[in-house]
Amino acid sequence: MEQRFVVALVGEDRPGIVAALTGELLELGCNLEDLMTGLLSGHFAMMLVCSAPEASRRGQLESRLRPLAERMGLSLSLWDLVGEPHASAPGHLLTIYGPDRAGIVHRAARALAEAGANICDMTCRLAPGDPPLYLVTMDVAIPPGTSADDLERKVSEALGGMGLDVSLRTMEPETL
């Protein structure tokens, strides 16, 4: 039976981080199941799920990845993933755009949570200007029986008075 692990790396961005990490995982016989990376104000962040052959143990994985992370100046977290793989399937894209204000993400996330919707992926960007503009995009899984129009209205109400444009649209299967 294969072992499954979650690996997270964070640190100052530089070329070669993904190549170095995935090379080590490949040499260990690991298979990447899910992976996401991003840049946050000049810092690299990666989180992945991988499966490893039965003979691999967390200690082996950590003994190979920890020195790599230290050489590259990255913080590493590693933990066992138990249970069967499962994921929420995003079917809608929520966009929020307008002047930067404190509380945008919190208010939108709270409205989604109260409706039972799950945020599967989210990106937020601040564009300098006068005034600075904020863009939020979220891939959202909406629970059965929930209307996208009603959910968009709830998010808009939660963000009321902030001067933001809110749009919730169905994602086409080929964009997933």
C-alpha positions as MATLAB code, in Angstrom:
seq = 'MEQRFVVALVGEDRPGIVAALTGELLELGCNLEDLMTGLLSGHFAMMLVCSAPEASRRGQLESRLRPLAERMGLSLSLWDLVGEPHASAPGHLLTIYGPDRAGIVHRAARALAEAGANICDMTCRLAPGDPPLYLVTMDVAIPPGTSADDLERKVSEALGGMGLDVSLRTMEPETL';
ca = [
       0.000    0.000    0.000;
       1.308    3.439   -0.909;
       1.933    6.139    1.648;
       0.569    9.630    0.992;
       2.177   12.838    2.224;
       1.574   16.567    2.237;
       4.644   18.741    1.661;
       4.702   22.528    2.114;
       7.607   24.860    1.294;
       7.822   28.610    1.867;
      10.688   31.030    1.377;
      12.301   33.679   -0.751;
      11.648   33.018   -4.426;
      14.406   31.904   -6.799;
      14.557   29.843   -9.996;
      14.851   26.078   -9.592;
      12.779   25.398   -6.473;
      10.152   23.306   -8.265;
      12.783   21.440  -10.307;
      14.861   20.600   -7.222;
      11.940   19.401   -5.122;
      10.253   17.383   -7.843;
      13.633   15.821   -8.741;
      14.079   14.564   -5.173;
      10.528   13.213   -5.115;
      11.044   11.462   -8.450;
      14.249    9.794   -7.206;
      12.300    8.514   -4.195;
       9.662    7.001   -6.501;
       6.971    9.466   -5.448;
       4.044   10.439   -7.641;
       2.621   13.989   -7.533;
      -1.146   13.953   -7.029;
      -1.909   17.626   -6.373;
       0.402   20.608   -6.434;
      -0.036   24.340   -6.220;
       2.517   27.130   -6.119;
       2.349   30.864   -5.887;
       4.354   33.994   -5.315;
       3.404   36.162   -2.381;
       5.229   39.502   -2.298;
       8.431   37.948   -3.612;
       8.146   34.783   -1.552;
       7.537   31.343   -2.983;
       4.874   29.059   -1.526;
       4.208   25.471   -2.568;
       1.923   22.815   -1.230;
       1.634   19.352   -2.698;
       0.266   15.894   -2.097;
       2.343   12.951   -3.246;
       2.163    9.202   -2.956;
       5.254    7.156   -2.207;
       6.015    3.454   -2.572;
       5.172    1.265    0.399;
       8.833    1.002    1.360;
       9.042    4.793    1.781;
       8.453    6.287    5.160;
       8.023    9.833    6.291;
      11.506    9.807    7.829;
      13.087    8.878    4.491;
      11.187   11.604    2.713;
      12.107   14.172    5.330;
      15.782   13.172    5.372;
      15.963   13.897    1.627;
      13.838   17.051    1.561;
      15.042   18.834    4.703;
      18.653   19.390    3.488;
      17.336   20.580    0.125;
      15.024   23.069    1.820;
      17.825   24.313    4.087;
      20.234   24.784    1.144;
      17.585   26.846   -0.633;
      16.613   28.847    2.474;
      13.094   27.414    2.587;
      10.875   26.354    5.461;
       9.595   22.794    5.068;
       6.587   21.108    6.612;
       5.760   17.467    5.961;
       2.988   15.296    7.301;
       1.217   12.013    6.618;
      -2.057   12.151    4.744;
      -4.527    9.597    5.977;
      -7.791    8.521    4.445;
      -8.944    8.330    0.876;
      -8.409   11.189   -1.567;
     -11.376   13.484   -1.914;
     -11.851   16.948   -3.211;
     -14.558   19.501   -3.653;
     -15.210   20.072   -7.314;
     -15.316   23.766   -8.098;
     -18.045   24.616  -10.544;
     -18.200   28.377  -10.194;
     -15.816   31.303  -10.404;
     -16.363   34.222   -8.032;
     -14.648   37.506   -8.857;
     -14.581   40.584   -6.655;
     -13.019   43.782   -7.955;
     -12.795   47.355   -6.777;
     -11.114   49.733   -4.370;
      -9.001   48.098   -1.687;
     -10.785   47.928    1.657;
     -10.103   45.998    4.841;
     -12.341   42.953    5.244;
     -13.078   42.045    1.618;
     -11.814   38.462    1.823;
     -13.270   37.871    5.284;
     -16.742   39.117    4.391;
     -16.880   37.127    1.154;
     -15.514   33.956    2.792;
     -17.993   34.255    5.655;
     -20.928   34.611    3.236;
     -19.757   31.554    1.287;
     -19.243   29.493    4.448;
     -22.681   30.407    5.780;
     -24.172   29.139    2.509;
     -22.183   25.891    2.725;
     -20.013   26.752   -0.300;
     -16.369   25.667   -0.305;
     -13.476   27.804   -1.558;
     -11.308   25.395   -3.582;
      -8.783   27.937   -4.828;
      -8.307   31.656   -4.236;
      -6.045   34.400   -5.514;
      -5.953   37.984   -4.259;
      -3.984   40.777   -5.893;
      -3.470   44.396   -4.899;
      -2.803   46.755   -7.806;
      -1.187   50.029   -6.787;
      -2.917   53.184   -7.870;
      -5.026   56.000   -6.579;
      -7.012   54.366   -5.136;
      -5.357   50.955   -4.958;
      -7.539   48.266   -6.556;
      -8.119   44.781   -5.216;
      -8.970   41.684   -7.236;
     -10.144   38.432   -5.686;
     -10.828   35.282   -7.686;
     -12.195   32.152   -6.046;
     -13.000   28.749   -7.513;
     -16.057   27.748   -5.514;
     -17.943   24.486   -4.988;
     -21.600   25.255   -4.368;
     -23.661   22.710   -2.441;
     -26.521   20.952   -4.244;
     -29.747   22.905   -4.112;
     -27.996   26.268   -3.783;
     -28.718   28.817   -6.467;
     -25.694   30.605   -7.918;
     -27.784   33.772   -8.253;
     -28.772   33.627   -4.568;
     -25.175   33.010   -3.539;
     -23.922   35.933   -5.643;
     -26.544   38.145   -4.009;
     -25.463   37.012   -0.508;
     -21.797   37.778   -1.258;
     -22.766   41.155   -2.742;
     -24.801   41.965    0.356;
     -21.907   40.937    2.610;
     -19.679   43.361    0.692;
     -22.332   46.079    0.521;
     -21.151   49.664    0.733;
     -17.571   48.816   -0.264;
     -17.933   49.861   -3.934;
     -16.998   46.420   -5.289;
     -18.090   44.538   -8.393;
     -19.114   40.946   -7.607;
     -19.658   38.244  -10.216;
     -20.341   34.525   -9.788;
     -20.395   32.499  -12.968;
     -20.445   28.851  -13.901;
     -17.089   27.459  -14.961;
     -17.110   25.509  -18.179;
     -15.791   21.945  -17.714;
     -12.825   22.566  -20.025;
     -11.643   25.426  -17.761;
     -11.441   23.160  -14.723;
];
